Amino acid sequence: MSDTAAQPGMTADVLTYLAKSLVDHPDDVRVTAVTEEEETVLELRVHPEDMGKVIGKRGRTAKAIRTMVKAAATREGTSVAVEIVE
């Protein structure tokens, strides 16, 4: 894996917007793009107190976030996965 300075445009913006809308500490939201073989992994980092908000009950919020980001990536013609990192 290698970190890239450039993030996938609209896809990273969608993830950042969604995460900042959900959390109490929006200034602590960080999205990092990591390029793997055939897809880009967007790593989402939030304040420790906000982890439960981005994961949700039974992971429903995290699943919804992943669905919306994948839809944005499909529009761009790219393959993206979202990973929530502690």
Residue pairs with C-beta under 8 A, 6 or more apart in sequence:
1 34
1 35
1 36
1 41
2 34
2 35
3 32
3 33
3 34
4 33
4 34
4 35
4 40
6 33
7 31
7 32
7 33
7 42
8 33
8 40
8 42
8 73
8 76
8 78
8 80
9 76
10 72
10 75
10 76
11 40
11 42
11 69
11 72
11 73
11 76
11 78
11 80
12 31
12 33
12 42
14 68
14 69
14 72
15 31
15 42
15 44
15 65
15 69
15 82
16 29
16 31
18 65
18 68
18 69
19 26
19 29
19 31
19 44
19 46
19 54
19 65
20 26
20 29
22 50
22 53
22 54
22 61
23 29
23 46
23 47
23 50
23 53
23 54
24 47
24 49
24 50
24 53
25 46
25 47
25 49
25 50
28 45
28 46
28 47
28 50
29 44
29 45
29 46
30 44
30 45
30 46
31 42
31 43
31 44
31 45
32 42
32 43
32 45
33 40
33 41
33 42
33 43
34 40
34 41
34 42
34 43
35 41
38 79
39 78
39 79
39 80
39 81
40 78
40 79
40 80
40 81
41 80
41 81
41 82
41 83
42 69
42 80
42 81
42 82
42 83
43 83
43 85
44 54
44 65
44 82
44 83
44 84
44 85
45 85
45 86
46 53
46 54
46 84
48 86
51 84
51 86
53 61
54 61
54 62
54 65
54 84
55 61
55 62
55 84
56 62
56 63
56 64
62 82
62 84
65 82
66 81
66 82
69 80
69 82
70 80
70 81
70 82
72 80
73 79
73 80
